[in-house]
Amino acid sequence: MTFKSASYLSFKRRAILSTSSFEWTAMNHLLEKNRELLLKTLEKAQQRLDTLKETVKTANDGMAGSDIRMGIDDVITPLKIAFEVAEPI
């Protein structure tokens, strides 16, 4: 069994710690980017929800049901994307 010098072990420990801190920094950066994307996606969903509310308020003809269904789909799409973005967070 060979023993490593104290300076070698110290170097090895610093290398491991710097790699770990780099990985944490990269991971935090990715999480922050995911949070930003999530907020933008939820903001878009809110805008589409507001549009859907207006569509429902003004719906009074034969095509109203179709308009409302399309509006619901428009709201659901960014929510599905937001769900995908939120999973890694």
N, C-alpha and C positions, 0 to 999 in steps of 0.2 A: 504494500500500500504506500503510495507516495503522498507526501503532504505538500500542499501549495503554499507559496509564500503569502504573507499577510498583504503585501501590495497587490499581488495577483487577485486575491480574494476580494480586496477592496475595489479593484478595477471591475471585476466581474459583477459585484453588487451594484456599483454605480451604473454599469451598462444595463443591468436588469431594471433598475429603478428608472433610468431615463427612457427605456423602451416602454415601460409601463406608463409613465407619465405622458409619453407621446401617444400611446394608444388611447389613454383616457381623454387627452385633448382632442384627438381625432373623433372619438366616439361622442364627446360633448358637442363638437362642431356639427356632426351629423344629426344629433338629436335636436340641436338648435335650428338647423335647416328644416327638419321635419316639423318642428313647432311652427316656424314661419309659414311653411306651406300649408299646414293644417289651418292656421288662422286665416290665410287668404282664401282657402277653399270654403271654410265656414262663412266667411264674409260674402262670398259669391252665393252660397246657399241661402243666406239671409236675404240678399237682394232678390233672388228668384222667388223666395217665399213671399216677400212683399208684393212682387208682381202678381203672384198667384192670388193673393188676398184681393187685389184690385180687380182681377179677372172675375173672381167669384162675386164681388160686389156688383159688378156691372153686367153679369150674365143674365140674360132674359130672353134669348131667342133659341131656336132649335139647335144651334151649333154650340150652345153653352157647355153641354156635357163634354163634348170633344175638346173644347178649349181648356176646360178644367182638368181633364185627364192629361193633356199635353203639359199643362202647368205643373201638375203633380210630378210627372216624369222629369221636368226641368229641375225641380227642387231635389228630387231623389238622387239624381246623377252626382252632383257635387257632394252630397252626403255619403254616397258609396265611396267616392274618392277619398273623402276625409277619413272614413273608417280605415281604408287601406293605409293611409299616411299615419294614422294614429297607432296602428298595431306595434311598430317598433318602439314607440315612445313608452 
